[in-house]
């Protein structure tokens, strides 16, 4: 599955460290239910790293994401020019603390729009402009995070995600919305709070088992951030390395290729409008690309913590 993005704040970690628990509310369940309905049924970078949600708590986010690109790195990392490419997604993301140390997570890309502009020189001169495009529902991810252990300021958790092949995987212009394969990602994560200093970090490593002839992948990530009552500033690093153990005849598409490798870096800013409600913005770049569209990704979102 193409990676989805979630950006979760750590303010709750510091509130607990200061002894500030969430205020009790008899309508918490109703708020969670309404939030889930608003965010297109939610029970993933948004991502909570190693920290599970408290039982009965939820984190919901509605995000918009735009990638624009003019270059593609092939299977040996050589850059080639491509026609202007754009990939826009609307993503609903949620986490819900089902039990103590058990968090349900879901990332629902309920709308994805992919476009390529082609320009060719006509016989006798002039330019012919064509637009290939496709839009619709993309591949969602659902899963569970388990809190395993706590060692002082360290938190260890395990996470399992299922990539569901619900997006369109056939298109005349090869602008597909999903990759047509059912993948299973498992990973181990570790988080550390530097309280009373307002900093935190989280690292993780995982294995993505892909099907339908796609190669399996090694996934790794890290996040370093600063948290205060109003601001959460962080930088996320997310890496994918293909094991190249799949069917060599399976190519995929530009947006969902086989044997894809990359290292993505993304600085992010989160601002709290009021307790539990905030806005986020980030920008992504990449290095070490193979079978990868090279461009810039912009993301904005609004999030709710209940």
N, C-alpha and C positions, 0 to 999 in steps of 0.2 A: 504494500500500500504506500501511496505517497504520504510523506510525513505530514502530520497535523500538528497544530501549534497551540500550546496552552500556556498561560502565564498566571501563576498562582502566587499570591502574596504570602509573606511569612509574619505579618504583623501579629497574628494570634500566638506565635511562638514567644514573642517578646512580652505580650500581655500576660501570658501565664507566668513567665519568669518574674514579672513584677507583681504577681499575685492578683491580677485583674481578670476575673472570669467574666464571661458574657452575662449580661443581665437576664434574669429569668423572664420568660414571656409565655403566657398561656396560648398565644396565637402563633407560636413558632412553626408548628406543623402546617398550619394553613398557609403561612408565608412561603414555606418550602414548596408546598404543592403548587401554589400559584406561580412561583418562580420557575418551577419545572415546566408548567404548561406554557409559560411565556417564552421559555427558551427551547421549545420544541421537544419536550419530553427529555428531561435530564435526571437521574436518580439521586483529557486530557486537556510548548511551550508556553500564563495559565497553569502549568503543571506544578503540582505540590512537591516535587522532588521526593525526599524520603519521608516527609511528615504526613501521617494519615489525618483525616478529619476526626474531630470529636464525634461521639455518637449523637445523632440527631442534627448535626451541623451540616451546612451545605455551602458550596462555592459554585456560582453560576456565572457564565460569561458569554456574551454575544460579541463576536469578533468579525472584522472585515480584513481581508488580506489581498494584496495586489502584487504580482510579480511581472516585471517587464524585462525583456532580454533581447539581445541582438547576436549572441554568440552561443555556441554549443561545444562542449568538450567531449571528444570521442572516447573510444575504449582505451586508448593509450594516453589520454590527457592532452591531446592536441586540439587547439582552439580553431574553430571554423565559424565563419559568418553565416547567420541564418536570417530569414525574413523576420520582420518585427513580430515578436511573440508576446502575448499578454495572457495572464491567468489570474482570474478574480474569484474569490471564494467568500461565502458567508458561512460562518461556523458557530454552532452552539456547543458549548462545553460545560460539563458539570461534574461535581464530586459530591457524594453524600455519605456521611458517616453512618453505615448500617449498624455496626456494632463497635464496641471498643476495639481499636486497632484493625478494623475492617472497613475499607472505603470503596464504594462503587464509583466508577468513573466512565464517562462517555464523551466522545467527540463526534458531533453530527454535522458534516458539511452539507447542509440542506440545499445549498445552491452553489454551483460552480460554472463559470463562464470562461471558455478558452477560445482565443482568437489568433489567427495568423494573417498578416497582410502581405500579399505577394505583388510584386511589380515586375513586369516584363516589357521588353521593347518590342513594339509591333513592327511588322514588315512595312517599310516605307517611313518609319519613324513614329514617334509618339510613345506613350507609356500606357500599358494596360494594367489597371489595378484590380486585384481580386481579393476578396476577404473570405477566408475559411473560418468557420466558427461552430461552436457546439455549447450547449448549456443544459443544466439539469442537476439532479441529485448525484453526489459523489460517494465514495466509500467511507462509511462510518467506522469507528473503533469503539469497542466497549471492553471493560475489564474490571479488575479488582486489585487494590493495593492492600497488603498485609503488613502491619507493624510487627517486626520480629523482636527487636530488642532495643534497650536504651542503656548507654554507658556514659554516665555523666551528661555532658552536653551533646553527645552523639546519639543519633537515631538511625537504626538500620531497618530497611523495609524491603519487601519483595513485591513485584508487580507482574501481572499477566494481562496482556491485551489481545483481543481478537479483531483482526481486520476483516470486515464483512464485504464481500464483492457485490454490492448493490448498485454501484454506479455503472453507467453505460460503458461497455468495453469494446464496442464496434462503432466505427465512424468512417465515412467515405474519405475524409481528409486526415484520418489517423489522429484526430483531436479527441481522444477518448477521455471520459470523466472518471473512470475507475480502471483498475488493471485486470479485473476478472479472476483474481486468485484469492483464496482464503488463507491468510497468514496468521501465525501465532507468535507473539513477542513475549519473552520472559526476561526480566532484568532484576538486578540487585542494586539498591541505592543506599547511600549513606549521607546523612545531613549533620551539620555541626552549627550550633549557635555560639557566637562569641560574647553573649550577654555577660556583663552589663554594657559592653560596647555594642553599637547598633549594626553589627555585621553578621552575615551567615554565609555558608557555602553548602553545596550539595554536589555529589558526584554519583555516576551510575554506569553500569555496563550490562549489556544484554545480548540476547541471540534472537534473531528474527527468522523463523522457519517459514519459507515461502513455498507455494505450490504451483501447479500448472506449468512446470518447467522453469520457473524463475529461480534464480540463485538465492541461497540463504545469505543473511547479512549479519555482521557484527556491528552492534550499536553501542555508542558510548556518549556520555554527556557530562557537562559540568556547569554549575551556576555559582556566581559570586555576587553578593548584593549587600546593600545598605537599606535598613528599614527604620522609619520613624513614624510618628502619629499621622503625618500627612503624605509622606513620600516613600516609595519603594523604588530604588534604583538598582539595576542589576545588569549583568552581561551573561548571556547564555552561550554555551558552545555545544554543538551537537554534531557528532561524527557518524558516518555510515561507511563501512567497508564491505564490498561484495566478496563472498567466498568463491565466486565463479564456479560453482558446482552444479549449475542448472543445465538446461538444454541449450546448446549454442545456437540453435535455430530460432529460439524465442528472443525477439528483439524488444518488444513493447513499443511504446510511443515516446515522443519527445518529452511529454510531461510525466509519463509513468514507464521509464525504461527498465530493462533488465540489466544486471551487472552495473548498477549505479554506485559510485563512491563519491564522498564529498566531506568537507569539514566546514560547517556553517557557524558563523559568529553573529550574535544579535544583541546589541545594547537595547535596553528597554527602560521606559519611564512609566511608573504608576503613580497616580495622584488621587487621594481620597477627597471626594466632595463632602462627605460626611462619614461617620463611622459605618462601615459595612457597604459603602457604595463608592465606586471610583472609576476612573478612566485610565486607559493604558495606551501607549504608542511605542512602536519599535521599528527598527530597520535591520535587514539581514544582508550579509554578504557571504561569500564562500571562497574557499581555496581547495587545492588537492582534488579537483573535479575529474571524474571519469564518467562518460555517458550522462552528462549533466548539463542542463540549460543554465548558462551563466548570466545572471542579471542581478537586479536589486529587488528586494521584497519589502514592501511597506505594510504595516499592520496597525490597526487601531481597534479598541474595544471598550466596552462598558461591563463592569463586573459587580456582582452582589455577593456579600457574605452574610449568611444567616446563622 
